[in-house]
Amino acid sequence: MSARILIVLFILLSIVYNAVLSFVAQKQRQKPLPVSVSDVYDPARYQKFLAYKADYRRLSYLFQLLGLLVELPLLFSALYPAVERFCGGNPYLIALLTYVIFLIPETILSGIRSGISTFHIEEKYGMNKKTVREFIKDFCIENVLEMLIIVLLTLFVTFVGEHMDAWTGHFSIGLPSAAKISLILFAAFFLIVVLLNLISYQALRLQYHFTPMPEGPLLDKIRKLQEGSKKKVKAVYIYDESKKSTSKNAFLLKLFWHREFGIADNFINENEERELLAVLSHEIGHLKHRKNWRNYLSYLSIVLLFLVIIGLIAWPSPVLRFADWVSQSFGISVTNYTMILNVLSSLLGPVSILFGLFHNSRSRAEEYEADREAVSNGYGQELIATFKRLSNDELVDVNPHPLIETLEYDHPGMANRIAAIQREMAKGRQTAG
Ligand SMILES: [Zn+2]
């Protein structure tokens, strides 16, 4: 079968998948809310929540359709042999030009989509504070960052692909040499990831203005919360979320050995101090996290990937056959690495759902764990209050369908999360009594 047809099948499959999830979500929202979140919305506000979700559903259907209208002609166009000739057969230029051909319509579509969601939907429900200027600035920063990531990775893959034949003496090396090459590739990849992390940290600095929290009783309390934690957060910053949205957030940012708290100014201005401390106490719970089988399983998956790559270097025929198949499908004669990565990423969609399933379950378990830390510091009540207000302010789906929570949520749904905090608080009272 041609790679073109197979990609279309996978696209259709993902549309069906999304439609099923959307249907399940809609049915779930018609049910009455469980006790733990029954007071988040009054009836009028709940209607607003339903309307908000319906607006996003329509937007999503519209852009799935537009995406298809853009993607299908690109997929079936006779452009790729011409790209090859135009670039004089240079694989780096071919990869970059192919990327640009896909990039332009996709960027235009995603710009329109996020414009509609910001200035039509978010605005309509009173959640947008961005000016057009601010919006364009953020959109450019995010897109340049993403472009940089993809270009770097594409060039890396092209470089490796073009040299592998020479490095391995026409693929005639044993396992030890293959392991050596694989190790070097992993190290190079790691360096790229480090670089990208540094860049995205800088990008955040461009999007927001961060000011250190002044010395005072609040900062002392934040330091006191960290007693008993081996890892400490010394840098505490306040950032200007209020110029973009009404969102109240506080996060822990980790960059290698550096850690910092970022606290949205909305949170300082409008919320109770104890609610802020409740959220930070949760973040410190993450720092105290003990590694468990889930973490070791993720390390194991990296080791497995390493072994697979060694195997593919020593016995490359599946990779070579795959590359040939992609070339034949698009009628090209020089390996087009962007095309190979495109095809690979569509075919790996279902695998990535499986990985997501595992990653999300690990992440949710760690969120419950961090919530328990806040409860044990006596902030259970404030944590619940914060979650409820935040859910109401941001029209959060507080009672997601269990299937959707399992598949897509990296934080527990509010109904389960608040119920778990309440159980933990009840346990604490029993021990105290
Ligand atoms: Zn968390």
Residues whose N, C-alpha, C, O or C-beta is under 5 A from the ligand:
A	BS01	ZN	E367 A370
